[in-house]
């Protein structure tokens, strides 16, 4: 029995372990006890706060395996990516260099520092125990955050974003960092990645070149890494693209990992989610049905689980006593449910492009 819920102080050792085993190491989930303790405190304050519009709130969730009595995953939502410090990215652009006298016209790809993503809500800091990768637990942890956002839209931006870890070579080095950032910081990628997690990425933008970077001047390895996710995150990228996110022009300023964006109302989980009153039935009596994410309506005691999407003829969602107890709901209480499976053939594609973002 797995459940996604808000993080508690007692989860600190588990968060330390998950931060230390994340592949690759995540800037937004540093293996630093004080920072993780601060994150839990900050999250609890965000859940308890009355919020009318997104600000500097961070909501940190954990995935708990109740049978093992163990926290096996964590993920966070930043209500506004740049609420305090601007959230810097590189934006991919095209410059035209032309001369009529020489009869020359060249389109040159560049990267320019940008903080356009600062207004978006950022889904970040996800780490999952390796035993659960490739299972429904991974989808539950990643997308339960969308179920929370759907219930409390005033707390988040209309645009959601995710920054994926970028490509690293066999030596765990970033070709992009070695071609760009290393010229301005006499530190390797892993060290600067850790420092940015413990402090803030804003200090990087203060030292990085303010003028556009011309891609032809970078190494071939660095150019090839731009917008390329780490191999361990390819399945996650595929799932979120199926959800309705799109690759944007933005990439991370460290490793050039891709940033994906979406209007939240166009995501599959939002469009397919529905409220249903609960009807409690014995587990053996529940009809076969496709799995769904099911979430309760409690803010500070939010819960999201995977259960059968079994509806009665009158539209009630039939839950086992165990799931009802886990969600803290009684018969007749409404829950939010959305199919766990995502459209894979494009039939449910909303049909829009990055220009509309």
C-alpha positions in Angstrom: 0.0 0.0 0.0 1.6 3.2 -1.2 0.6 6.8 -0.4 1.8 10.3 -1.3 1.5 12.7 1.6 3.2 16.0 2.9 6.6 15.5 4.4 7.0 15.5 8.2 10.0 16.2 10.5 10.3 12.4 11.1 11.0 11.9 7.3 14.3 13.8 7.5 16.6 10.6 7.6 14.7 9.2 4.6 15.1 12.5 2.6 18.8 12.5 3.4 19.0 9.0 2.0 17.0 9.8 -1.1 19.1 12.9 -1.7 22.3 11.0 -1.5 21.2 8.2 -3.9 19.5 10.5 -6.5 20.9 9.8 -10.0 22.4 12.2 -11.0 22.8 14.3 -7.8 20.1 17.0 -7.9 20.8 20.7 -7.3 17.3 21.2 -5.9 17.7 18.2 -3.5 21.1 18.6 -1.8 22.3 15.9 0.5 22.7 18.4 3.3 20.9 17.8 6.6 20.3 21.4 7.5 18.9 22.3 4.1 16.6 19.3 4.1 15.4 20.1 7.6 14.7 23.6 6.5 12.8 22.3 3.5 10.5 20.2 5.6 9.8 23.2 7.9 9.2 25.5 5.0 6.8 22.9 3.4 4.8 22.5 6.6 4.4 26.3 6.8 3.2 26.4 3.2 0.6 23.8 3.8 -0.6 25.6 6.9 -0.7 29.1 5.3 -3.7 30.8 3.8 -2.8 31.5 0.2 -4.6 33.5 -2.4 -1.9 33.6 -5.1 1.4 31.8 -5.6 4.5 33.1 -3.8 7.6 31.6 -2.2 5.8 28.5 -0.9 7.5 25.1 -1.3 5.3 22.0 -1.0 7.4 18.8 -0.3 5.7 15.4 -0.6 6.9 11.9 0.3 5.9 8.5 -1.0 5.5 6.0 1.8 5.3 2.3 1.6 3.0 1.4 4.5 3.7 -2.3 4.5 7.5 -1.6 4.9 6.8 1.5 7.0 9.4 3.3 4.9 9.5 6.5 3.0 10.8 5.6 -0.5 10.4 8.7 -2.5 10.1 12.5 -2.4 9.1 15.3 -4.7 8.4 19.0 -4.4 6.4 21.8 -6.0 7.7 25.4 -5.9 4.7 27.7 -6.2 6.7 30.3 -8.0 10.1 29.4 -9.4 11.5 32.9 -9.0 9.5 34.3 -6.1 12.7 35.4 -4.2 15.7 35.0 -6.6 15.1 35.0 -10.3 15.0 31.5 -11.8 17.7 31.7 -14.5 17.8 29.5 -17.6 19.4 29.8 -21.0 16.9 30.5 -23.8 17.7 29.0 -27.2 17.4 31.7 -29.9 18.4 32.4 -33.5 20.3 35.4 -34.7 20.5 36.5 -38.3 23.9 37.7 -39.6 23.6 39.1 -43.1 25.6 41.3 -45.5 24.3 42.4 -48.8 27.7 43.4 -50.0 29.1 39.9 -49.4 25.9 38.2 -50.3 26.0 36.4 -47.0 23.1 35.4 -44.7 23.7 33.1 -41.8 21.3 31.9 -39.0 23.3 31.4 -35.9 22.0 29.6 -32.8 22.6 31.3 -29.5 21.9 30.9 -25.8 20.8 33.9 -23.8 20.3 34.2 -20.1 16.6 34.5 -19.3 14.4 34.5 -16.2 11.1 34.0 -18.1 10.5 30.8 -16.2 10.5 32.7 -12.9 6.7 33.1 -13.0 6.0 29.4 -13.5 5.3 26.8 -10.8 8.1 24.3 -10.7 7.8 20.6 -10.3 11.2 19.6 -8.9 13.4 17.6 -6.5 12.1 14.1 -7.3 14.0 11.1 -6.0 12.7 7.6 -5.8 14.2 4.4 -4.2 15.6 2.3 -7.0 13.4 -0.7 -6.0 10.3 1.2 -7.2 11.5 2.6 -10.5 9.6 1.5 -13.5 6.5 0.7 -11.3 3.2 2.6 -10.8 4.8 4.1 -7.7 7.0 6.3 -9.9 4.0 7.7 -11.8 2.1 8.2 -8.5 4.9 10.2 -6.9 5.5 12.3 -10.1 1.9 13.1 -10.8 0.3 13.2 -7.4 1.6 16.8 -7.3 -0.8 17.5 -10.2 -3.7 16.2 -8.2 -2.8 18.6 -5.4 -2.4 21.6 -7.8 -5.8 20.7 -9.4 -7.5 21.1 -6.0 -5.8 24.3 -5.0 -5.3 26.3 -8.2 -5.0 29.6 -6.4 -1.7 28.5 -4.9 0.0 27.9 -8.2 0.7 29.6 -11.5 -1.2 28.8 -14.7 2.0 27.6 -16.2 3.9 24.6 -14.8 7.5 23.8 -15.6 10.0 21.0 -15.0 13.7 21.1 -15.4 15.3 17.7 -16.2 18.9 16.8 -15.3 21.1 17.2 -18.3 23.4 14.8 -20.1 26.6 13.7 -18.3 29.5 11.7 -19.8 31.0 8.5 -18.6 33.0 10.4 -16.0 29.9 12.1 -14.6 31.1 15.4 -16.1 28.8 17.8 -17.9 30.2 18.6 -21.4 28.2 21.8 -21.4 29.6 23.0 -18.0 33.1 22.2 -19.1 32.7 24.3 -22.3 30.9 27.2 -20.6 30.7 27.5 -16.8 34.1 26.1 -16.0 35.7 29.1 -17.7 34.2 31.3 -15.1 34.4 29.1 -12.0 37.5 27.1 -11.2 35.4 24.2 -9.9 34.1 21.0 -11.5 30.5 20.3 -12.3 29.7 18.1 -9.3 31.1 20.7 -6.8 29.3 23.7 -8.3 26.1 21.6 -8.5 26.3 20.9 -4.8 27.1 24.6 -3.9 24.1 25.8 -5.9 21.8 23.4 -4.0 23.1 24.5 -0.6 23.1 28.2 -1.5 21.2 29.5 -4.6 21.7 29.4 -8.3 21.5 33.2 -8.4 25.2 33.5 -7.7 25.9 31.6 -10.9 24.0 34.1 -13.0 25.9 37.0 -11.4 29.2 35.6 -12.8 28.1 33.8 -16.0 28.5 35.9 -19.2 25.6 38.3 -19.7 25.9 38.3 -23.5 24.5 35.6 -25.8 26.6 32.4 -26.2 27.2 31.5 -29.9 26.8 27.8 -30.2 29.3 27.4 -33.0 32.0 28.6 -30.5 31.2 25.7 -28.1 32.7 22.2 -28.3 30.7 19.7 -30.3 30.1 17.7 -27.1 28.6 20.7 -25.4 26.4 21.5 -28.4 25.2 17.9 -28.4 24.2 18.1 -24.7 21.9 21.1 -25.1 18.3 20.1 -24.3 19.3 16.5 -23.8 18.1 14.8 -20.6 20.1 12.4 -18.5 19.6 8.8 -19.7 18.1 7.8 -16.3 15.4 10.4 -16.8 14.3 9.5 -20.3 11.3 7.5 -19.1 10.2 10.4 -16.9 10.5 12.8 -19.8 8.4 10.5 -22.0 5.7 10.3 -19.3 5.5 14.0 -18.8 5.3 14.7 -22.5 2.4 12.2 -22.7 0.9 14.2 -19.8 0.9 17.2 -22.1 4.1 19.1 -21.3 6.1 20.4 -24.2 9.8 21.0 -24.6 10.5 24.7 -24.4 13.3 26.8 -25.7 14.8 26.9 -22.2 17.7 24.8 -20.8 19.5 24.7 -17.4 22.4 27.1 -17.0 24.6 24.3 -15.5 24.2 21.3 -17.7 21.8 22.5 -20.4 19.2 19.9 -19.4 15.8 20.5 -20.9 13.0 22.6 -19.3 9.5 21.5 -20.3 6.4 23.7 -19.8 2.6 23.5 -20.0 -0.5 25.3 -19.3 -1.9 23.3 -16.5 -5.4 23.1 -17.7 -4.2 21.4 -20.9 -2.5 18.5 -19.0 -4.2 15.1 -19.2 -4.5 14.7 -15.5 -6.4 18.0 -15.2 -8.7 17.4 -18.1 -9.5 13.9 -17.2 -9.9 14.3 -13.4 -13.4 14.1 -11.9 -15.0 14.3 -8.5 -16.8 11.3 -7.2 -18.6 10.5 -4.0 -17.2 7.5 -2.2 -18.9 4.1 -1.8 -17.1 1.7 0.4 -17.2 -2.0 -0.5 -15.1 -5.1 0.5 -11.9 -5.4 -1.6 -13.0 -8.8 -3.0 -16.3 -7.3 -4.2 -14.8 -4.5 -6.2 -15.1 -5.0 -10.0 -12.0 -5.0 -12.2 -11.1 -1.6 -13.4 -8.2 0.4 -14.7 -6.0 2.0 -11.9 -6.4 5.6 -11.1 -4.9 8.3 -8.8 -7.3 9.1 -6.1 -6.8 12.1 -3.8 -8.7 13.4 -0.7 -9.7 17.0 -0.1 -7.6 17.7 2.9 -5.0 20.5 2.5 -2.5 19.8 5.4 -3.4 16.0 5.4 -3.4 15.6 1.6 -3.3 11.9 0.5 -3.0 10.4 -2.9 -3.1 6.7 -3.7 -3.5 4.3 -6.7 -6.8 2.5 -6.6 -9.2 0.9 -9.1 -11.3 3.4 -11.1 -14.4 1.4 -10.3 -17.6 3.4 -10.6 -21.1 2.4 -9.6 -24.1 3.0 -12.0 -24.8 6.2 -10.1 -21.2 7.5 -10.5 -19.8 6.7 -7.1 -16.2 5.6 -6.8 -16.0 2.2 -5.1 -13.1 2.0 -2.6 -12.0 -0.8 -0.3 -12.1 0.0 3.4 -8.3 0.1 3.5 -8.1 2.7 0.8 -10.9 4.7 2.4 -9.1 4.7 5.7 -5.8 5.6 4.1 -7.4 8.6 2.4 -9.4 9.5 5.6 -12.7 9.5 3.8 -16.1 8.2 4.8 -18.9 7.0 2.5 -20.4 9.8 0.6 -17.4 12.0 0.9 -16.0 13.2 -2.5 -12.6 12.4 -3.8 -10.7 13.5 -7.0 -9.8 10.7 -9.4 -7.8 10.6 -12.6 -6.7 7.7 -14.7 -3.2 6.6 -14.0 -2.6 5.6 -17.7 -1.8 8.4 -20.1 -2.8 8.6 -23.8 0.0 7.2 -25.7 -1.1 7.5 -29.3 -1.6 11.3 -29.4 -5.4 10.9 -29.7 -5.8 13.0 -26.6 -3.2 15.6 -27.6 -4.5 19.1 -27.0 -2.7 20.3 -30.1 -0.7 23.4 -29.3 2.9 24.4 -29.7 5.5 26.2 -27.6 4.7 29.6 -29.2 1.4 29.5 -27.2 3.3 29.3 -23.9 
